[in-house]
Amino acid sequence: MMLQKIYNKILNVFLSSYYKKLKGINFLGKVYFKGIPVIFRHKEARITIGKNTLINSSKKKYHINMHSSCKLLADRPEAEIIIGENCRIHGTCIHAVKKITIGSNCLIAANTHIIDSNGHILAMENPINRLTIADEGRPVIIEDNVWIGSNVIILGGTIIREGSVIMAGSVVKGEVPPKSIYGTDSFKVIKQY
């Protein structure tokens, strides 16, 4: 138990000092790490994390199975990830090609994916273009005091308003009103070409 605490403290100091030295990654106060995340950004992209935020990539003592480490990926020029203060983010992938904003005091459970891009264009007229053409992406906004359950997928163009709860296993697209509980419980064909 004592050795684990010492290890966590040393790892936290190392990761904090390492990421602080990297241009384009800004900590607005002390950021806490458990386990080793994957953080990658394009040289012209920015990642900002608010004070007292936890980036947890460790399965140990987490209440459900966590499939992967946290991943913060801003891999296009001008892409931006902004995370507010006092958040707890567990085993989550945040991938911005445009902009993803997460407010303060947010809880994000393991195995969640927050992506502002599909990665490929739809190209229904010529599907082979999906292999070579990336889409432009649409910003994602998650306001303050939002709780996101495990195994959630949040898609580009989504706005989750203040105080909302997203049920585990949901796919979120569009606007979620403030202080509401949102969950998807049915699968259907959205549009047929």
PATOR-387591 format. One line per 5 residues: their letters; for each residue x, y, z of N, C-alpha, C, CB. Coordinates in nm, 4 decimals, decimal comma, always signed. Glycine has a CB too. Example, Ala and Ser with C-alpha at 12.3 -4.5 7.8 and 13.67 -1.06 7.14 Angstrom:
BEGIN
AS> +1,3190/-0,5690/+0,7800/+1,2300/-0,4500/+0,7800/+1,3200/-0,3300/+0,7800/+1,1308/-0,4473/+0,9046  +1,2850/-0,2250/+0,7080/+1,3670/-0,1060/+0,7140/+1,2900/+0,0030/+0,7870/+1,4084/-0,0598/+0,5725
***
This chain:
BEGIN
MMLQK> +0,0831/-0,1200/+0,0000/+0,0000/+0,0000/+0,0000/+0,0871/+0,1257/+0,0000/-0,0943/+0,0002/+0,1217  +0,1869/+0,1278/+0,0876/+0,2754/+0,2434/+0,0966/+0,3595/+0,2582/-0,0301/+0,3663/+0,2314/+0,2192  +0,4090/+0,1436/-0,0827/+0,4877/+0,1479/-0,2061/+0,4045/+0,1994/-0,3236/+0,5433/+0,0087/-0,2383  +0,2766/+0,1606/-0,3279/+0,1882/+0,2066/-0,4349/+0,1701/+0,3581/-0,4277/+0,0515/+0,1358/-0,4264  +0,1543/+0,4120/-0,3084/+0,1388/+0,5568/-0,2908/+0,2648/+0,6310/-0,3352/+0,1070/+0,5900/-0,1439
IYNKI> +0,3798/+0,5770/-0,3000/+0,5064/+0,6388/-0,3399/+0,5214/+0,6346/-0,4918/+0,6258/+0,5677/-0,2719  +0,4887/+0,5178/-0,5512/+0,4949/+0,5039/-0,6971/+0,4034/+0,6058/-0,7645/+0,4559/+0,3608/-0,7399  +0,2784/+0,6159/-0,7170/+0,1826/+0,7112/-0,7759/+0,2322/+0,8541/-0,7655/+0,0465/+0,6992/-0,7077  +0,2913/+0,8886/-0,6521/+0,3409/+1,0247/-0,6318/+0,4555/+1,0557/-0,7286/+0,3876/+1,0437/-0,4860  +0,5497/+0,9617/-0,7413/+0,6640/+0,9807/-0,8324/+0,6156/+0,9895/-0,9770/+0,7663/+0,8646/-0,8171
LNVFL> +0,5229/+0,8990/-1,0158/+0,4687/+0,9005/-1,1512/+0,3978/+1,0325/-1,1798/+0,3725/+0,7831/-1,1717  +0,3209/+1,0801/-1,0824/+0,2479/+1,2049/-1,0973/+0,3430/+1,3229/-1,1170/+0,1591/+1,2285/-0,9758  +0,4484/+1,3290/-1,0378/+0,5466/+1,4365/-1,0503/+0,6145/+1,4296/-1,1867/+0,6517/+1,4282/-0,9370  +0,6535/+1,3089/-1,2280/+0,7207/+1,2929/-1,3563/+0,6304/+1,3352/-1,4722/+0,7652/+1,1482/-1,3746  +0,5070/+1,2819/-1,4753/+0,4169/+1,3133/-1,5864/+0,3818/+1,4616/-1,5900/+0,2894/+1,2302/-1,5761
SSYYK> +0,3539/+1,5187/-1,4737/+0,3203/+1,6613/-1,4684/+0,4342/+1,7459/-1,5221/+0,2870/+1,7034/-1,3252  +0,5564/+1,7184/-1,4779/+0,6695/+1,7998/-1,5234/+0,6989/+1,7743/-1,6716/+0,7948/+1,7700/-1,4383  +0,6826/+1,6509/-1,7170/+0,7063/+1,6186/-1,8573/+0,6081/+1,6925/-1,9485/+0,6954/+1,4673/-1,8795  +0,4788/+1,6825/-1,9180/+0,3782/+1,7458/-2,0044/+0,3831/+1,8976/-1,9962/+0,2391/+1,6974/-1,9671  +0,4199/+1,9523/-1,8813/+0,4307/+2,0974/-1,8673/+0,5387/+2,1544/-1,9597/+0,4613/+2,1345/-1,7218
KLKGI> +0,6409/+2,0750/-1,9865/+0,7512/+2,1219/-2,0706/+0,7150/+2,1225/-2,2189/+0,8737/+2,0350/-2,0486  +0,6120/+2,0495/-2,2560/+0,5763/+2,0396/-2,3969/+0,4971/+2,1620/-2,4409/+0,4958/+1,9119/-2,4232  +0,5402/+2,2233/-2,5474/+0,4718/+2,3400/-2,6029/+0,3326/+2,2991/-2,6509/+0,5540/+2,4025/-2,7195  +0,2343/+2,3819/-2,6201/+0,0978/+2,3553/-2,6639/+0,0150/+2,2740/-2,5674/+0,1007/+2,2863/-2,7928  +0,0766/+2,2258/-2,4576/+0,0024/+2,1568/-2,3519/+0,0119/+2,2443/-2,2278/+0,0589/+2,0108/-2,3248
NFLGK> -0,1043/+2,2924/-2,1804/-0,1068/+2,3867/-2,0690/-0,1858/+2,3318/-1,9519/-0,1654/+2,5196/-2,1132  -0,1253/+2,3347/-1,8338/-0,1947/+2,3002/-1,7108/-0,2235/+2,4299/-1,6371/-0,1108/+2,2014/-1,6224  -0,3487/+2,4500/-1,5996/-0,3871/+2,5720/-1,5286/-0,3923/+2,5450/-1,3789/-0,5237/+2,6247/-1,5790  -0,2850/+2,4910/-1,3264/-0,2767/+2,4494/-1,1871/-0,2347/+2,3038/-1,1823/-0,4118/+2,4706/-1,1136  -0,2467/+2,2426/-1,0656/-0,2030/+2,1038/-1,0482/-0,3010/+2,0083/-1,1155/-0,1892/+2,0694/-0,8983
VYFKG> -0,2500/+1,9205/-1,2005/-0,3263/+1,8155/-1,2664/-0,2751/+1,6834/-1,2114/-0,3128/+1,8225/-1,4235  -0,3667/+1,5904/-1,1830/-0,3305/+1,4626/-1,1217/-0,3412/+1,3503/-1,2251/-0,4213/+1,4326/-0,9994  -0,2427/+1,2605/-1,2222/-0,2425/+1,1455/-1,3118/-0,2386/+1,0182/-1,2298/-0,1231/+1,1511/-1,4094  -0,3173/+0,9186/-1,2710/-0,3049/+0,7813/-1,2220/-0,2799/+0,6980/-1,3458/-0,4344/+0,7323/-1,1412  -0,1697/+0,6279/-1,3476/-0,1329/+0,5536/-1,4668/-0,0827/+0,6487/-1,5744/-0,2517/+0,4716/-1,5185
IPVIF> -0,0438/+0,5922/-1,6860/+0,0182/+0,6710/-1,7924/-0,0804/+0,6892/-1,9083/+0,1487/+0,6030/-1,8419  -0,1204/+0,8137/-1,9357/-0,2116/+0,8393/-2,0483/-0,1351/+0,8464/-2,1799/-0,2897/+0,9700/-2,0260  -0,2090/+0,8473/-2,2888/-0,1530/+0,8750/-2,4205/-0,1952/+1,0179/-2,4538/-0,2025/+0,7702/-2,5307  -0,0991/+1,1069/-2,4677/-0,1293/+1,2448/-2,5037/-0,0477/+1,2784/-2,6278/-0,0979/+1,3439/-2,3856  -0,1198/+1,3143/-2,7346/-0,0535/+1,3484/-2,8596/-0,1235/+1,4690/-2,9198/-0,0539/+1,2282/-2,9586
RHKEA> -0,0437/+1,5613/-2,9734/-0,1023/+1,6765/-3,0401/-0,0177/+1,7157/-3,1594/-0,1165/+1,7944/-2,9433  -0,0851/+1,7672/-3,2609/-0,0183/+1,8259/-3,3758/+0,0580/+1,9478/-3,3257/-0,1204/+1,8639/-3,4895  +0,1674/+1,9838/-3,3899/+0,2490/+2,0952/-3,3415/+0,1744/+2,2276/-3,3373/+0,3704/+2,1100/-3,4277  +0,0641/+2,2397/-3,4103/-0,0148/+2,3631/-3,4085/-0,1468/+2,3467/-3,3318/-0,0436/+2,4081/-3,5513  -0,1630/+2,2360/-3,2607/-0,2839/+2,2117/-3,1808/-0,2559/+2,2482/-3,0351/-0,3301/+2,0625/-3,1924
RITIG> -0,3641/+2,2583/-2,9539/-0,3488/+2,2950/-2,8131/-0,4321/+2,2039/-2,7237/-0,3889/+2,4415/-2,7912  -0,3756/+2,1722/-2,6086/-0,4467/+2,0972/-2,5053/-0,4328/+2,1755/-2,3759/-0,3910/+1,9503/-2,4903  -0,5460/+2,2055/-2,3101/-0,5465/+2,2808/-2,1849/-0,6253/+2,2016/-2,0819/-0,6071/+2,4235/-2,2042  -0,5670/+2,1844/-1,9618/-0,6337/+2,1102/-1,8544/-0,6362/+2,1973/-1,7294/-0,5617/+1,9739/-1,8260  -0,7547/+2,2117/-1,6695/-0,7742/+2,2944/-1,5511/-0,7218/+2,2305/-1,4237/-0,9191/+2,3254/-1,5347
KNTLI> -0,7082/+2,3122/-1,3212/-0,6514/+2,2663/-1,1933/-0,7414/+2,1632/-1,1257/-0,6292/+2,3855/-1,0989  -0,6770/+2,0784/-1,0490/-0,7409/+1,9724/-0,9698/-0,8143/+1,8690/-1,0543/-0,8376/+2,0335/-0,8723  -0,7803/+1,8579/-1,1811/-0,8415/+1,7560/-1,2668/-0,7588/+1,6279/-1,2586/-0,8521/+1,8057/-1,4145  -0,8291/+1,5140/-1,2544/-0,7669/+1,3825/-1,2512/-0,7810/+1,3171/-1,3880/-0,8301/+1,2939/-1,1408  -0,6684/+1,2721/-1,4423/-0,6661/+1,1919/-1,5649/-0,6263/+1,0510/-1,5212/-0,5652/+1,2517/-1,6749
NSSKK> -0,7243/+0,9616/-1,5124/-0,7013/+0,8284/-1,4565/-0,6903/+0,7236/-1,5663/-0,8134/+0,7911/-1,3598  -0,5723/+0,6631/-1,5761/-0,5488/+0,5559/-1,6727/-0,5201/+0,4238/-1,6026/-0,4327/+0,5922/-1,7652  -0,5492/+0,4164/-1,4741/-0,5196/+0,2975/-1,3946/-0,6478/+0,2214/-1,3615/-0,4458/+0,3362/-1,2655  -0,6479/+0,0915/-1,3910/-0,7628/+0,0067/-1,3591/-0,7730/-0,0206/-1,2096/-0,7536/-0,1251/-1,4351  -0,6593/-0,0120/-1,1448/-0,6541/-0,0486/-1,0031/-0,7480/+0,0399/-0,9221/-0,5102/-0,0372/-0,9491
KYHIN> -0,8328/-0,0215/-0,8445/-0,9286/+0,0445/-0,7555/-1,0389/+0,1205/-0,8296/-0,8556/+0,1393/-0,6649  -1,0479/+0,1049/-0,9615/-1,1593/+0,1656/-1,0342/-1,2742/+0,0660/-1,0343/-1,1183/+0,2054/-1,1808  -1,3957/+0,1106/-1,0184/-1,5093/+0,0231/-0,9883/-1,5587/-0,0644/-1,1042/-1,6216/+0,1061/-0,9411  -1,5213/-0,0347/-1,2287/-1,5554/-0,1227/-1,3409/-1,4287/-0,1489/-1,4214/-1,6675/-0,0596/-1,4313  -1,4375/-0,2419/-1,5153/-1,3210/-0,2709/-1,5978/-1,2935/-0,1540/-1,6922/-1,3419/-0,4016/-1,6777
MHSSC> -1,1697/-0,1119/-1,6953/-1,1274/-0,0037/-1,7838/-1,0450/-0,0664/-1,8953/-1,0453/+0,1068/-1,7062  -1,0888/-0,0486/-2,0198/-1,0240/-0,1179/-2,1307/-0,8936/-0,0535/-2,1772/-1,1182/-0,1253/-2,2456  -0,8792/+0,0774/-2,1609/-0,7593/+0,1463/-2,2103/-0,7244/+0,2642/-2,1219/-0,7795/+0,1935/-2,3545  -0,6045/+0,3136/-2,1400/-0,5618/+0,4376/-2,0746/-0,6378/+0,5557/-2,1325/-0,4096/+0,4586/-2,0905  -0,6353/+0,6666/-2,0616/-0,6895/+0,7906/-2,1185/-0,6076/+0,8271/-2,2416/-0,6876/+0,9073/-2,0135
KLLAD> -0,6757/+0,8802/-2,3421/-0,6069/+0,9266/-2,4618/-0,6594/+1,0647/-2,4972/-0,6261/+0,8275/-2,5802  -0,5691/+1,1620/-2,5031/-0,6013/+1,2968/-2,5479/-0,5295/+1,3164/-2,6800/-0,5598/+1,4063/-2,4419  -0,6062/+1,3340/-2,7863/-0,5501/+1,3382/-2,9206/-0,6043/+1,4603/-2,9941/-0,5827/+1,2080/-2,9985  -0,5160/+1,5543/-3,0246/-0,5506/+1,6736/-3,1034/-0,4561/+1,6725/-3,2225/-0,5381/+1,8093/-3,0183  -0,4973/+1,6060/-3,3291/-0,4006/+1,5692/-3,4327/-0,4104/+1,6463/-3,5640/-0,4151/+1,4268/-3,4619
RPEAE> -0,4787/+1,7603/-3,5630/-0,4784/+1,8452/-3,6823/-0,4403/+1,9868/-3,6416/-0,6174/+1,8433/-3,7534  -0,3897/+2,0654/-3,7366/-0,3562/+2,2047/-3,7049/-0,4789/+2,2762/-3,6479/-0,3038/+2,2789/-3,8312  -0,4585/+2,3567/-3,5458/-0,5650/+2,4350/-3,4823/-0,6625/+2,3522/-3,3992/-0,6414/+2,5088/-3,5870  -0,6459/+2,2210/-3,3919/-0,7333/+2,1401/-3,3066/-0,7119/+2,1804/-3,1609/-0,7057/+1,9875/-3,3264  -0,8181/+2,1679/-3,0807/-0,8073/+2,2131/-2,9423/-0,8908/+2,1246/-2,8499/-0,8517/+2,3599/-2,9302
IIIGE> -0,8302/+2,0865/-2,7376/-0,9001/+2,0181/-2,6291/-0,8871/+2,1067/-2,5065/-0,8420/+1,8732/-2,6029  -1,0018/+2,1423/-2,4469/-1,0022/+2,2244/-2,3254/-1,0813/+2,1491/-2,2188/-1,0641/+2,3675/-2,3520  -1,0169/+2,1220/-2,1060/-1,0811/+2,0532/-1,9939/-1,0791/+2,1478/-1,8748/-1,0092/+1,9171/-1,9599  -1,1933/+2,1645/-1,8102/-1,2060/+2,2579/-1,6987/-1,1439/+2,2066/-1,5697/-1,3502/+2,2887/-1,6751  -1,1746/+2,2755/-1,4618/-1,1213/+2,2444/-1,3294/-1,2003/+2,1321/-1,2629/-1,1228/+2,3691/-1,2410
NCRIH> -1,1302/+2,0596/-1,1757/-1,1943/+1,9668/-1,0824/-1,2736/+1,8575/-1,1532/-1,2855/+2,0426/-0,9890  -1,2235/+1,8110/-1,2671/-1,2889/+1,7010/-1,3396/-1,2227/+1,5692/-1,3022/-1,2822/+1,7234/-1,4936  -1,2979/+1,4600/-1,3204/-1,2419/+1,3258/-1,3042/-1,2704/+1,2504/-1,4333/-1,3029/+1,2509/-1,1783  -1,1627/+1,2176/-1,5039/-1,1743/+1,1533/-1,6344/-1,1030/+1,0181/-1,6263/-1,1137/+1,2435/-1,7488  -1,1777/+0,9112/-1,6530/-1,1275/+0,7751/-1,6364/-1,1270/+0,7018/-1,7700/-1,2124/+0,6983/-1,5336
GTCIH> -1,0139/+0,6504/-1,8116/-1,0044/+0,5633/-1,9278/-1,0842/+0,6096/-2,0482/-1,0483/+0,4282/-1,8908  -1,0738/+0,7356/-2,0821/-1,1551/+0,7975/-2,1871/-1,0686/+0,8425/-2,3034/-1,2336/+0,9162/-2,1313  -1,1216/+0,8298/-2,4240/-1,0557/+0,8818/-2,5436/-1,1213/+1,0143/-2,5813/-1,0637/+0,7795/-2,6619  -1,0424/+1,1205/-2,5886/-1,0896/+1,2517/-2,6332/-1,0098/+1,2864/-2,7579/-1,0732/+1,3624/-2,5207  -1,0778/+1,2837/-2,8736/-1,0079/+1,3039/-3,0017/-1,0689/+1,4234/-3,0735/-1,0161/+1,1760/-3,0914
AVKKI> -0,9895/+1,5304/-3,0832/-1,0355/+1,6537/-3,1480/-0,9611/+1,6772/-3,2787/-1,0169/+1,7742/-3,0543  -1,0378/+1,7022/-3,3842/-0,9798/+1,7543/-3,5074/-1,0144/+1,9028/-3,5196/-1,0310/+1,6746/-3,6315  -1,1180/+1,9457/-3,4466/-1,1588/+2,0853/-3,4420/-1,1483/+2,1342/-3,2972/-1,3043/+2,1034/-3,4974  -1,2538/+2,1102/-3,2156/-1,2501/+2,1583/-3,0775/-1,3447/+2,0770/-2,9895/-1,2868/+2,3076/-3,0714  -1,2917/+2,0341/-2,8747/-1,3719/+1,9691/-2,7713/-1,3504/+2,0465/-2,6426/-1,3336/+1,8173/-2,7541
TIGSN> -1,4607/+2,0925/-2,5842/-1,4562/+2,1682/-2,4594/-1,5330/+2,0916/-2,3532/-1,5145/+2,3112/-2,4777  -1,4684/+2,0684/-2,2402/-1,5314/+2,0029/-2,1250/-1,5268/+2,1021/-2,0102/-1,4592/+1,8667/-2,0870  -1,6408/+2,1296/-1,9501/-1,6497/+2,2278/-1,8424/-1,5858/+2,1796/-1,7133/-1,7933/+2,2627/-1,8171  -1,6124/+2,2499/-1,6058/-1,5582/+2,2163/-1,4741/-1,6501/+2,1190/-1,4005/-1,5380/+2,3436/-1,3903  -1,5924/+2,0462/-1,3066/-1,6656/+1,9550/-1,2172/-1,7372/+1,8435/-1,2928/-1,7667/+2,0331/-1,1351
CLIAA> -1,6771/+1,7952/-1,4005/-1,7380/+1,6882/-1,4797/-1,6822/+1,5526/-1,4387/-1,7148/+1,7119/-1,6298  -1,7682/+1,4526/-1,4411/-1,7301/+1,3136/-1,4158/-1,7463/+1,2371/-1,5462/-1,8165/+1,2495/-1,3007  -1,6398/+1,1731/-1,5911/-1,6466/+1,0957/-1,7155/-1,5952/+0,9556/-1,6861/-1,5633/+1,1636/-1,8308  -1,6859/+0,8576/-1,6972/-1,6530/+0,7195/-1,6620/-1,5750/+0,6503/-1,7737/-1,7806/+0,6410/-1,6312  -1,5223/+0,5330/-1,7397/-1,4319/+0,4590/-1,8277/-1,4958/+0,4183/-1,9593/-1,3820/+0,3369/-1,7575
NTHII> -1,4101/+0,4042/-2,0574/-1,4430/+0,3524/-2,1905/-1,5330/+0,4457/-2,2704/-1,5096/+0,2181/-2,1779  -1,5302/+0,5726/-2,2358/-1,6064/+0,6733/-2,3082/-1,5212/+0,7270/-2,4234/-1,6510/+0,7885/-2,2132  -1,5879/+0,7610/-2,5329/-1,5215/+0,8196/-2,6495/-1,5883/+0,9524/-2,6800/-1,5275/+0,7239/-2,7734  -1,5099/+1,0587/-2,6809/-1,5598/+1,1912/-2,7170/-1,4846/+1,2311/-2,8433/-1,5397/+1,2974/-2,5995  -1,5563/+1,2362/-2,9549/-1,4925/+1,2599/-3,0842/-1,5707/+1,3665/-3,1594/-1,4839/+1,1290/-3,1673
DSNGH> -1,5001/+1,4615/-3,2182/-1,5697/+1,5675/-3,2925/-1,5695/+1,5426/-3,4432/-1,5055/+1,7023/-3,2631  -1,5258/+1,4249/-3,4838/-1,5160/+1,3925/-3,6259/-1,5485/+1,2449/-3,6463/-1,3745/+1,4257/-3,6810  -1,6045/+1,2127/-3,7632/-1,6279/+1,0725/-3,7975/-1,4997/+1,0046/-3,8454/-1,7360/+1,0616/-3,9050  -1,4002/+1,0854/-3,8784/-1,2761/+1,0312/-3,9314/-1,2764/+1,0226/-4,0827/-1,2507/+0,8955/-3,8735  -1,3906/+0,9944/-4,1416/-1,4020/+0,9805/-4,2866/-1,5292/+1,0501/-4,3333/-1,4023/+0,8306/-4,3288
ILAME> -1,5325/+1,0893/-4,4599/-1,6557/+1,1475/-4,5142/-1,7563/+1,0364/-4,5419/-1,6267/+1,2287/-4,6439  -1,8838/+1,0727/-4,5495/-1,9897/+0,9754/-4,5749/-1,9808/+0,9189/-4,7170/-2,1269/+1,0397/-4,5525  -1,9668/+1,0021/-4,8164/-1,9421/+0,9623/-4,9561/-2,0359/+0,8540/-5,0081/-1,8012/+0,9144/-4,9700  -2,1660/+0,8727/-4,9884/-2,2615/+0,7718/-5,0350/-2,2594/+0,7573/-5,1877/-2,4027/+0,8079/-4,9883  -2,2290/+0,8668/-5,2598/-2,2252/+0,8594/-5,4060/-2,1028/+0,7826/-5,4558/-2,2260/+0,9999/-5,4658
NPINR> -1,9964/+0,7809/-5,3785/-1,8748/+0,7107/-5,4172/-1,8039/+0,6613/-5,2906/-1,7812/+0,8032/-5,5017  -1,8523/+0,5519/-5,2305/-1,8027/+0,5066/-5,1008/-1,6521/+0,4821/-5,0914/-1,8719/+0,3830/-5,0650  -1,5872/+0,4568/-5,2029/-1,4424/+0,4340/-5,1976/-1,3669/+0,5571/-5,1461/-1,3904/+0,3957/-5,3362  -1,4283/+0,6766/-5,1603/-1,3654/+0,7998/-5,1099/-1,3514/+0,8010/-4,9578/-1,4461/+0,9208/-5,1539  -1,4251/+0,7153/-4,8883/-1,4125/+0,7063/-4,7421/-1,2702/+0,6685/-4,7002/-1,5123/+0,6035/-4,6863
LTIAD> -1,2030/+0,5965/-4,7892/-1,0678/+0,5500/-4,7563/-0,9646/+0,6621/-4,7553/-1,0250/+0,4439/-4,8545  -0,9901/+0,7689/-4,8291/-0,8852/+0,8701/-4,8474/-0,9223/+1,0123/-4,8050/-0,8456/+0,8727/-4,9896  -1,0504/+1,0387/-4,7805/-1,0916/+1,1755/-4,7493/-1,1447/+1,1828/-4,6065/-1,1988/+1,2247/-4,8495  -1,0832/+1,2676/-4,5257/-1,1269/+1,2871/-4,3865/-1,2349/+1,3944/-4,3808/-1,0070/+1,3263/-4,2956  -1,3241/+1,3822/-4,2826/-1,4254/+1,4872/-4,2669/-1,3687/+1,6029/-4,1842/-1,5535/+1,4304/-4,1997
EGRPV> -1,4411/+1,7134/-4,1824/-1,3936/+1,8363/-4,1174/-1,4181/+1,8400/-3,9672/-1,4596/+1,9549/-4,1801  -1,5138/+1,7665/-3,9197/-1,5453/+1,7667/-3,7776/-1,6344/+1,8824/-3,7361/-1,4193/+1,7705/-3,6983  -1,7011/+1,8669/-3,6227/-1,7872/+1,9701/-3,5647/-1,7611/+1,9741/-3,4151/-1,9389/+1,9427/-3,5949  -1,7456/+2,0925/-3,3560/-1,7092/+2,1032/-3,2145/-1,8058/+2,0314/-3,1201/-1,7013/+2,2478/-3,1759  -1,7512/+1,9852/-3,0090/-1,8281/+1,9237/-2,9007/-1,8148/+2,0142/-2,7787/-1,7782/+1,7767/-2,8693
IIEDN> -1,9275/+2,0411/-2,7129/-1,9271/+2,1220/-2,5913/-1,9958/+2,0433/-2,4802/-1,9978/+2,2595/-2,6144  -1,9246/+2,0227/-2,3719/-1,9801/+1,9616/-2,2511/-1,9688/+2,0674/-2,1421/-1,9043/+1,8265/-2,2112  -2,0825/+2,1128/-2,0926/-2,0814/+2,2220/-1,9953/-2,0483/+2,1711/-1,8547/-2,2169/+2,2936/-1,9948  -2,0508/+2,2596/-1,7562/-2,0131/+2,2278/-1,6183/-2,1063/+2,1239/-1,5553/-2,0132/+2,3547/-1,5340  -2,0501/+2,0498/-1,4590/-2,1257/+1,9601/-1,3704/-2,1987/+1,8486/-1,4448/-2,2255/+2,0399/-1,2908
VWIGS> -2,1408/+1,8018/-1,5544/-2,2008/+1,6918/-1,6313/-2,1402/+1,5595/-1,5847/-2,1784/+1,7117/-1,7852  -2,2256/+1,4580/-1,5746/-2,1822/+1,3229/-1,5383/-2,2086/+1,2333/-1,6580/-2,2563/+1,2699/-1,4094  -2,1017/+1,1720/-1,7102/-2,1112/+1,0837/-1,8264/-2,0795/+0,9422/-1,7804/-2,0143/+1,1289/-1,9414  -2,1753/+0,8511/-1,7979/-2,1570/+0,7120/-1,7575/-2,0560/+0,6400/-1,8446/-2,2887/+0,6389/-1,7617  -2,0319/+0,5138/-1,8118/-1,9313/+0,4358/-1,8844/-1,9802/+0,3964/-2,0235/-1,8944/+0,3107/-1,8050
NVIIL> -1,8844/+0,3713/-2,1110/-1,9101/+0,3194/-2,2456/-2,0004/+0,4103/-2,3291/-1,9724/+0,1826/-2,2359  -1,9844/+0,5397/-2,3147/-2,0631/+0,6375/-2,3894/-1,9829/+0,6834/-2,5110/-2,1019/+0,7590/-2,2993  -2,0517/+0,7128/-2,6203/-1,9895/+0,7718/-2,7384/-2,0567/+0,9069/-2,7615/-2,0028/+0,6777/-2,8650  -1,9759/+1,0130/-2,7638/-2,0262/+1,1486/-2,7870/-1,9730/+1,1939/-2,9220/-1,9829/+1,2477/-2,6720  -2,0636/+1,2255/-3,0133/-2,0274/+1,2548/-3,1519/-2,0181/+1,4044/-3,1797/-2,1279/+1,1923/-3,2456
GGTII> -1,9542/+1,4384/-3,2904/-1,9346/+1,5766/-3,3310/-2,0642/+1,6546/-3,3396/-1,8650/+1,5812/-3,4627  -2,0570/+1,7819/-3,3017/-2,1730/+1,8688/-3,3049/-2,2603/+1,8601/-3,1816/-2,2541/+1,8380/-3,4236  -2,2210/+1,7805/-3,0837/-2,3004/+1,7611/-2,9623/-2,2758/+1,8730/-2,8620/-2,2682/+1,6257/-2,8986  -2,3833/+1,9145/-2,7948/-2,3751/+2,0072/-2,6816/-2,4493/+1,9416/-2,5659/-2,4362/+2,1498/-2,7167  -2,3788/+1,9190/-2,4562/-2,4412/+1,8645/-2,3348/-2,4450/+1,9779/-2,2337/-2,3623/+1,7381/-2,2779
REGSV> -2,5651/+2,0215/-2,2010/-2,5835/+2,1386/-2,1152/-2,5582/+2,1062/-1,9677/-2,7245/+2,1942/-2,1323  -2,5400/+2,2110/-1,8905/-2,5002/+2,2086/-1,7496/-2,5858/+2,1128/-1,6656/-2,5089/+2,3488/-1,6915  -2,5166/+2,0320/-1,5857/-2,5818/+1,9477/-1,4864/-2,6461/+1,8211/-1,5379/-2,6826/+2,0252/-1,4186  -2,6324/+1,7897/-1,6662/-2,6973/+1,6710/-1,7227/-2,6226/+1,5430/-1,6865/-2,7074/+1,6837/-1,8744  -2,6953/+1,4316/-1,6983/-2,6392/+1,2983/-1,6760/-2,6613/+1,2181/-1,8037/-2,7049/+1,2269/-1,5510
IMAGS> -2,5537/+1,1565/-1,8540/-2,5618/+1,0711/-1,9721/-2,5516/+0,9265/-1,9255/-2,4491/+1,1056/-2,0762  -2,6553/+0,8486/-1,9533/-2,6596/+0,7098/-1,9070/-2,5522/+0,6249/-1,9748/-2,7979/+0,6495/-1,9329  -2,5021/+0,5253/-1,9015/-2,4006/+0,4344/-1,9535/-2,4474/+0,3717/-2,0840/-2,3677/+0,3252/-1,8505  -2,3561/+0,3570/-2,1780/-2,3838/+0,2901/-2,3040/-2,4549/+0,3746/-2,4080/-2,4638/+0,1711/-2,2781  -2,4722/+0,5032/-2,3812/-2,5449/+0,5904/-2,4737/-2,4567/+0,6375/-2,5889/-2,6007/+0,7107/-2,3991
VVKGE> -2,5219/+0,6667/-2,7008/-2,4592/+0,7367/-2,8120/-2,5263/+0,8732/-2,8168/-2,4737/+0,6573/-2,9498  -2,4462/+0,9804/-2,8085/-2,5018/+1,1147/-2,7951/-2,4679/+1,1974/-2,9182/-2,4488/+1,1835/-2,6676  -2,5719/+1,2538/-2,9783/-2,5541/+1,3460/-3,0908/-2,6649/+1,4500/-3,0819/-2,5570/+1,2704/-3,2298  -2,6294/+1,5754/-3,0946/-2,7282/+1,6824/-3,0856/-2,7158/+1,7544/-2,9524/-2,8702/+1,6269/-3,1032  -2,8243/+1,8169/-2,9088/-2,8210/+1,8964/-2,7858/-2,8973/+1,8265/-2,6742/-2,8797/+2,0362/-2,8104
VPPKS> -2,8325/+1,8166/-2,5591/-2,8947/+1,7613/-2,4386/-2,9290/+1,8800/-2,3485/-2,7991/+1,6572/-2,3647  -3,0560/+1,8955/-2,3097/-3,0951/+2,0106/-2,2273/-3,0292/+2,0079/-2,0892/-3,2469/+2,0142/-2,2116  -3,0243/+2,1235/-2,0212/-2,9632/+2,1274/-1,8879/-3,0388/+2,0411/-1,7877/-2,9569/+2,2708/-1,8373  -2,9633/+1,9868/-1,6923/-3,0184/+1,9099/-1,5796/-3,1184/+1,8048/-1,6247/-3,0848/+2,0032/-1,4802  -3,0797/+1,7281/-1,7262/-3,1663/+1,6205/-1,7744/-3,0878/+1,4895/-1,7741/-3,2209/+1,6521/-1,9171
IYGTD> -3,1612/+1,3797/-1,7782/-3,1002/+1,2472/-1,7897/-3,1221/+1,2019/-1,9333/-3,1615/+1,1439/-1,6854  -3,0141/+1,1669/-1,9995/-3,0191/+1,1307/-2,1413/-2,9710/+0,9877/-2,1569/-2,9331/+1,2276/-2,2277  -3,0455/+0,9098/-2,2333/-3,0020/+0,7741/-2,2611/-3,0616/+0,7247/-2,3903/-3,0394/+0,6813/-2,1474  -2,9878/+0,6438/-2,4614/-3,0403/+0,5847/-2,5833/-3,0748/+0,4403/-2,5536/-2,9388/+0,5957/-2,7009  -3,1939/+0,3998/-2,5935/-3,2370/+0,2635/-2,5649/-3,2901/+0,1903/-2,6881/-3,3427/+0,2654/-2,4582
SFKVI> -3,2732/+0,2501/-2,8066/-3,3195/+0,1810/-2,9271/-3,2234/+0,2083/-3,0425/-3,4634/+0,2256/-2,9645  -3,2156/+0,1133/-3,1313/-3,1329/+0,1281/-3,2499/-3,2234/+0,1194/-3,3712/-3,0205/+0,0203/-3,2553  -3,2048/+0,2100/-3,4672/-3,2895/+0,2107/-3,5850/-3,2130/+0,2717/-3,7017/-3,4204/+0,2881/-3,5584  -3,2618/+0,2495/-3,8229/-3,2040/+0,3118/-3,9410/-3,2403/+0,4592/-3,9364/-3,2548/+0,2442/-4,0734  -3,1404/+0,5459/-3,9401/-3,1621/+0,6909/-3,9333/-3,2048/+0,7447/-4,0694/-3,0341/+0,7630/-3,8852
KQY> -3,1328/+0,7062/-4,1724/-3,1632/+0,7535/-4,3078/-3,1110/+0,6499/-4,4054/-3,1001/+0,8947/-4,3359  -3,1887/+0,6226/-4,5066/-3,1452/+0,5261/-4,6076/-3,1225/+0,5981/-4,7386/-3,2487/+0,4125/-4,6252  -3,0103/+0,5730/-4,8008/-2,9788/+0,6346/-4,9284/-3,0149/+0,5400/-5,0405/-2,8309/+0,6734/-4,9360
***
